[in-house]
Amino acid sequence: MFCWANDVAAARLNLGYRPIDFLAHKERCESFGKDQTRVNFAIRKLGDTTIVGLVEIMNISPVHRSAEIGIRIGDEANRGGGYGKEALGLALDFCRNHLNLNHPQLIVLSNNARAMRAYKAVGFRREGLLRKAVFVDGAWADFIVMAVLRPAQTKRGPTVAPLVPTREAEPAAA
Ligand SMILES: CC(C)(COP(=O)(O)OP(=O)(O)OC[C@H]1O[C@@H](n2cnc3c(N)ncnc32)[C@H](O)[C@@H]1OP(=O)(O)O)[C@@H](O)C(=O)NCCC(=O)NCCS
């Protein structure tokens, strides 16, 4: 995880590069467990204990029932093999079933085609464009905002008659 945090090429696909030393990285990781606004998961292949990537659910808001999702498959050799989509699907299940979130969202650099394909495959849809929002590797870049909304709950049909003022509902005097 420390090596991934200092991977310049991957950082260029994310939010730009800023080196981090081992102690600062360790402290950051240790703080995750105490932070109620985030849940971090490691991604592993079935039957293998090695971590191949990370999914983060951040800025969890119980008021707005929203959160932001971030993902990284650590090594290029493991990318493009479907692990990202599967992990995102599991993270979305967790958001719905355990955090009761309605609106998981994320931001992605507009040139990160592979990430956008993976997000789209699990249900994220483009919601907007933040023009020249970030400075990455010597140039301004656009962010695309994507979100996945929970399917609308089916409305129940009416089960009571339309309400009427109580005076009108009184039986007429004999
Ligand atoms: C983005 C990332 C998490 C996706 O995970 P992954 O395991 O590589 O992705 P998957 O294999 O599950 O799915 C990738 C999708 O993009 C497509 N794809 C693969 N390589 C591609 C490429 N070079 N360009 C465009 N699309 C590509 C795949 O066909 C698949 O789409 P499909 O389901 O419509 O066929 C992973 O590539 C990664 O960590 N990249 C580096 C860091 C990064 O970009 N993080 C996201 C920051 S917002």
The ligand as a Gaussian input file, in Angstrom:
#p B3LYP/6-31G(d) Opt

LIG

0 1
 C       -9.866000       2.134000     -12.527000
 C       -9.663000       0.727000     -12.014000
 C      -10.039000       0.658000     -10.548000
 C      -10.603000      -0.233000     -12.792000
 O      -10.418000      -1.522000     -12.330000
 P      -10.055000      -2.669000     -13.386000
 O       -9.994000      -3.963000     -12.684000
 O       -8.835000      -2.252000     -14.129000
 O      -11.320000      -2.559000     -14.347000
 P      -12.231000      -3.733000     -14.937000
 O      -11.374000      -4.714000     -15.643000
 O      -13.125000      -4.257000     -13.874000
 O      -13.151000      -2.908000     -15.967000
 C      -12.551000      -2.019000     -16.862000
 C      -13.494000      -1.613000     -17.964000
 O      -12.771000      -0.736000     -18.850000
 C      -12.476000      -1.415000     -20.069000
 N      -11.050000      -1.176000     -20.320000
 C      -10.001000      -1.941000     -20.001000
 N       -8.855000      -1.326000     -20.369000
 C       -9.228000      -0.144000     -20.923000
 C       -8.505000       0.941000     -21.480000
 N       -7.184000       0.928000     -21.536000
 N       -9.205000       2.008000     -21.926000
 C      -10.551000       2.046000     -21.868000
 N      -11.294000       1.041000     -21.341000
 C      -10.621000      -0.033000     -20.871000
 C      -12.813000      -2.863000     -19.856000
 O      -13.216000      -3.475000     -21.064000
 C      -13.967000      -2.750000     -18.840000
 O      -15.140000      -2.239000     -19.451000
 P      -16.354000      -3.184000     -19.921000
 O      -16.897000      -3.843000     -18.702000
 O      -17.358000      -2.222000     -20.501000
 O      -15.791000      -4.143000     -20.902000
 C       -8.175000       0.249000     -12.191000
 O       -7.867000       0.170000     -13.570000
 C       -7.190000       1.170000     -11.499000
 O       -7.007000       1.081000     -10.310000
 N       -6.526000       2.051000     -12.271000
 C       -5.508000       2.939000     -11.739000
 C       -6.023000       3.937000     -10.711000
 C       -7.294000       4.618000     -11.140000
 O       -7.488000       4.999000     -12.282000
 N       -8.180000       4.777000     -10.160000
 C       -9.451000       5.446000     -10.367000
 C       -9.319000       6.862000     -10.008000
 S      -10.867000       7.718000     -10.181000

